[in-house]
């Protein structure tokens, strides 16, 4: 069955191979996979994005992100979605943004909403949508367990990364790396402290988005800890990210919230680089303690693990990534789900859904 899938991005972050956010990277992988498998892919995302399929741009919201800016961005997305559904014979609309309830179409083909962020970050109505043929799912078992007990969810589809494209022959150098959105919940100030304690230079890459809290976090917690030893690199394109991840001694992931997934941890392992992480959410599912990295509980233990990580085998990390985190596995699961959602009756799908497991 040839499909036409409308993928709708979070309005505030561009998508593409060089995207910073996890949801944006996954959308790009799905877009590329749909095209490679000869389906039609349509992507709605803000200006500055790129897509393998048909790309429909919405204006990129200005900074700082105020309530008025949010309302305008949601209206632009609603308009673009409406026009796309009227113009194309869409089999499925796939929404990826935290704020999808504000622009999910109230008519048309089935809607799949992928929850990429901690469940408590979503508004309660996200789990109780009355729109017919609307389906939600998570990206890890730990995230699924934390959803409201009454929420009807499809089984999780775990995220993946392009393992083959991440393979690179780069000599290891003496530095640690941390990558992601620069915000308090990622705990990068703790990564800087742990690296200082371990006597290891840290390269920090990522984007500081136009939210007041993110800007203040960078100014108050990150900038004072930077020096000639530790460096902030800003956003990284794919090639530079691959090169740095491959050369690093370890990746630091000191997340202070329950991670729903961690693409950068999967990417690091694919590059042969162990991960030193707090046992936060899905990170505890990704890192094999003592084999592909270490799970730690505080800055002092993280500093010790930075030094110990030099003894871990890079090939064991690569093997784990190949076996567990290849994006082709993820893509095939989504393609099967897309077809099921497009052709099955709502009743058959609802009977196949399961309520979220009780929170631990």
ZIPESUL-V293047 format. One record per residue. N is the residue number from 1. OMEGA is omega in radians with two decimals (999 if undefined). BURIAL is 1 if it has 16 or more other ideal C-beta (glycine too) atoms within 10 Angstrom, else 0. Layout:
{{N | OMEGA | BURIAL} {N | OMEGA | BURIAL}}
This chain:
{{1 | 3.07 | 0} {2 | -3.02 | 0} {3 | 2.91 | 1} {4 | -3.06 | 1} {5 | 3.07 | 1} {6 | 3.10 | 1} {7 | -3.08 | 1} {8 | -3.07 | 1} {9 | 2.93 | 1} {10 | -3.00 | 1} {11 | -2.95 | 1} {12 | -3.10 | 1} {13 | 3.14 | 1} {14 | 3.09 | 1} {15 | -3.12 | 1} {16 | -3.10 | 1} {17 | 3.14 | 0} {18 | -3.11 | 1} {19 | 3.14 | 1} {20 | -3.03 | 1} {21 | 3.14 | 1} {22 | -3.14 | 1} {23 | -3.13 | 1} {24 | 3.10 | 1} {25 | 3.13 | 1} {26 | 3.09 | 1} {27 | -3.13 | 1} {28 | 3.10 | 1} {29 | 3.12 | 1} {30 | 3.09 | 1} {31 | 3.14 | 1} {32 | -3.14 | 1} {33 | 3.10 | 1} {34 | -3.13 | 1} {35 | 3.14 | 0} {36 | 3.14 | 0} {37 | 3.02 | 0} {38 | 2.94 | 0} {39 | 3.07 | 1} {40 | 3.10 | 1} {41 | 3.05 | 1} {42 | -3.08 | 1} {43 | 2.98 | 1} {44 | -3.11 | 1} {45 | -3.08 | 1} {46 | 3.09 | 1} {47 | -3.08 | 0} {48 | 3.10 | 0} {49 | 3.01 | 1} {50 | -3.09 | 0} {51 | 3.04 | 1} {52 | 3.12 | 1} {53 | 3.12 | 1} {54 | -3.10 | 1} {55 | 3.07 | 1} {56 | -3.05 | 1} {57 | 2.93 | 1} {58 | -3.13 | 1} {59 | 3.11 | 0} {60 | -3.11 | 1} {61 | 3.14 | 1} {62 | 3.05 | 0} {63 | -0.08 | 0} {64 | -3.09 | 0} {65 | 3.11 | 1} {66 | 3.09 | 0} {67 | 3.13 | 0} {68 | 3.11 | 0} {69 | 3.12 | 1} {70 | -3.13 | 0} {71 | 3.13 | 0} {72 | 3.13 | 1} {73 | 3.13 | 1} {74 | 3.12 | 1} {75 | 3.11 | 0} {76 | 3.10 | 1} {77 | 3.12 | 1} {78 | -3.13 | 1} {79 | -3.12 | 0} {80 | 3.12 | 1} {81 | 3.14 | 1} {82 | -3.13 | 0} {83 | 3.12 | 0} {84 | 3.14 | 1} {85 | 3.10 | 1} {86 | -3.05 | 0} {87 | -3.04 | 0} {88 | 3.07 | 0} {89 | -3.03 | 0} {90 | 3.08 | 1} {91 | -3.05 | 1} {92 | 2.99 | 1} {93 | -3.10 | 1} {94 | -3.11 | 1} {95 | -3.01 | 1} {96 | -3.00 | 1} {97 | 3.06 | 1} {98 | -3.02 | 1} {99 | -2.99 | 1} {100 | -3.11 | 1} {101 | -3.08 | 1} {102 | -3.14 | 1} {103 | 3.10 | 1} {104 | -3.09 | 1} {105 | -3.11 | 1} {106 | 3.12 | 0} {107 | 3.06 | 0} {108 | -3.03 | 1} {109 | 3.12 | 1} {110 | 3.10 | 1} {111 | 3.01 | 1} {112 | 3.08 | 1} {113 | 3.07 | 1} {114 | -3.14 | 1} {115 | -3.09 | 1} {116 | -3.00 | 1} {117 | -3.14 | 1} {118 | -3.08 | 1} {119 | -3.09 | 1} {120 | 3.09 | 0} {121 | 3.13 | 0} {122 | 3.07 | 1} {123 | -3.10 | 0} {124 | -3.10 | 0} {125 | 3.09 | 0} {126 | -3.12 | 1} {127 | -3.09 | 1} {128 | -3.14 | 0} {129 | -3.14 | 1} {130 | -3.14 | 0} {131 | 3.10 | 0} {132 | 3.05 | 0} {133 | 3.09 | 1} {134 | -2.98 | 1} {135 | -3.14 | 1} {136 | 3.00 | 1} {137 | -3.12 | 1} {138 | -3.08 | 1} {139 | 3.04 | 1} {140 | 3.12 | 1} {141 | -3.12 | 0} {142 | 3.08 | 1} {143 | 3.13 | 1} {144 | -3.12 | 1} {145 | -3.09 | 1} {146 | 3.11 | 1} {147 | 3.11 | 1} {148 | -3.04 | 1} {149 | -3.09 | 0} {150 | -3.07 | 0} {151 | 3.08 | 1} {152 | -3.06 | 0} {153 | 2.90 | 1} {154 | 3.11 | 1} {155 | -3.12 | 0} {156 | 2.90 | 1} {157 | -3.08 | 1} {158 | 3.12 | 1} {159 | 3.09 | 1} {160 | -3.14 | 1} {161 | -3.13 | 1} {162 | -3.00 | 1} {163 | -3.10 | 1} {164 | -3.12 | 0} {165 | -3.13 | 0} {166 | 3.13 | 1} {167 | -3.14 | 0} {168 | 3.11 | 0} {169 | -3.10 | 0} {170 | 3.14 | 0} {171 | 3.13 | 0} {172 | 3.08 | 0} {173 | -3.04 | 0} {174 | 2.99 | 0} {175 | 3.00 | 1} {176 | -3.11 | 1} {177 | 3.02 | 1} {178 | -3.05 | 1} {179 | 3.04 | 1} {180 | 3.03 | 1} {181 | -3.12 | 1} {182 | -3.12 | 1} {183 | -2.97 | 1} {184 | -3.04 | 1} {185 | 3.10 | 1} {186 | 3.02 | 1} {187 | -3.07 | 1} {188 | 3.06 | 1} {189 | 3.09 | 1} {190 | 3.05 | 1} {191 | 3.12 | 1} {192 | 3.11 | 1} {193 | -3.13 | 1} {194 | 3.13 | 1} {195 | 3.10 | 1} {196 | 3.14 | 1} {197 | -3.12 | 0} {198 | -3.08 | 1} {199 | -3.09 | 0} {200 | 3.05 | 1} {201 | 3.12 | 1} {202 | 3.00 | 1} {203 | -3.12 | 1} {204 | 3.13 | 1} {205 | 3.11 | 1} {206 | -3.09 | 1} {207 | 3.03 | 1} {208 | -3.08 | 1} {209 | -2.99 | 1} {210 | 3.03 | 0} {211 | -3.11 | 0} {212 | -3.10 | 0} {213 | -3.13 | 0} {214 | -3.14 | 1} {215 | -3.13 | 1} {216 | 3.11 | 0} {217 | -3.13 | 1} {218 | -3.09 | 1} {219 | -3.02 | 0} {220 | -3.01 | 0} {221 | -3.08 | 1} {222 | -3.05 | 1} {223 | -3.13 | 0} {224 | -3.11 | 0} {225 | 3.13 | 1} {226 | 3.11 | 0} {227 | 3.11 | 0} {228 | -3.13 | 0} {229 | 3.12 | 0} {230 | -3.05 | 1} {231 | 3.00 | 0} {232 | -3.01 | 1} {233 | -3.05 | 0} {234 | 3.13 | 0} {235 | -3.14 | 0} {236 | 2.96 | 1} {237 | -3.03 | 0} {238 | -3.05 | 1} {239 | 3.14 | 0} {240 | 3.10 | 0} {241 | 3.13 | 1} {242 | -3.12 | 1} {243 | -3.12 | 0} {244 | 3.10 | 1} {245 | -3.13 | 1} {246 | -3.09 | 1} {247 | -3.04 | 1} {248 | 3.04 | 1} {249 | 3.13 | 1} {250 | 2.99 | 1} {251 | 3.07 | 1} {252 | -3.13 | 1} {253 | -3.08 | 1} {254 | -3.05 | 1} {255 | -3.13 | 1} {256 | 3.06 | 0} {257 | 3.12 | 1} {258 | -3.12 | 1} {259 | 3.09 | 1} {260 | 3.10 | 1} {261 | 3.02 | 1} {262 | 3.14 | 1} {263 | -3.09 | 1} {264 | 3.06 | 1} {265 | 3.09 | 1} {266 | 3.12 | 1} {267 | 3.13 | 1} {268 | 3.14 | 1} {269 | 3.10 | 1} {270 | 3.10 | 1} {271 | 3.14 | 1} {272 | -3.08 | 1} {273 | -3.13 | 1} {274 | -3.06 | 1} {275 | 3.02 | 1} {276 | -2.95 | 1} {277 | 2.87 | 1} {278 | -3.11 | 1} {279 | -3.00 | 1} {280 | 3.08 | 1} {281 | -3.04 | 1} {282 | 3.09 | 1} {283 | 3.11 | 1} {284 | 3.09 | 0} {285 | -3.05 | 1} {286 | -3.05 | 1} {287 | 3.04 | 1} {288 | -2.99 | 1} {289 | 3.11 | 0} {290 | -3.14 | 0} {291 | 3.13 | 0} {292 | 3.13 | 1} {293 | -3.14 | 1} {294 | 3.02 | 1} {295 | -3.02 | 1} {296 | -3.02 | 1} {297 | -3.11 | 0} {298 | -3.07 | 0} {299 | -3.11 | 1} {300 | 3.12 | 0} {301 | 3.10 | 0} {302 | 3.11 | 1} {303 | 3.10 | 1} {304 | -3.11 | 1} {305 | 3.08 | 1} {306 | 3.13 | 1} {307 | -3.11 | 0} {308 | -3.08 | 1} {309 | 3.13 | 1} {310 | -3.13 | 0} {311 | -3.08 | 0} {312 | -3.04 | 1} {313 | 3.11 | 0} {314 | -3.11 | 0} {315 | 3.07 | 0} {316 | 3.09 | 0} {317 | -3.14 | 1} {318 | -3.13 | 1} {319 | 3.10 | 0} {320 | 3.14 | 1} {321 | 3.14 | 1} {322 | -3.06 | 0} {323 | -2.94 | 0} {324 | -2.89 | 1} {325 | -3.11 | 1} {326 | -3.10 | 1} {327 | 3.10 | 1} {328 | 3.04 | 0} {329 | 3.11 | 0} {330 | -3.11 | 1} {331 | -3.13 | 1} {332 | 3.09 | 0} {333 | 3.11 | 0} {334 | -3.13 | 1} {335 | 3.09 | 1} {336 | 3.13 | 0} {337 | 3.11 | 1} {338 | -3.12 | 1} {339 | 3.11 | 1} {340 | -3.12 | 1} {341 | -3.10 | 1} {342 | -3.00 | 1} {343 | -3.09 | 0} {344 | 3.09 | 0} {345 | 3.10 | 0} {346 | -3.11 | 0} {347 | -3.12 | 0} {348 | 3.14 | 0} {349 | -3.12 | 1} {350 | 3.13 | 0} {351 | 3.12 | 0} {352 | -3.14 | 0} {353 | 3.13 | 0} {354 | 3.06 | 0} {355 | 3.09 | 0} {356 | 3.10 | 1} {357 | -3.14 | 0} {358 | 3.11 | 0} {359 | -3.13 | 0} {360 | 999 | 0}}
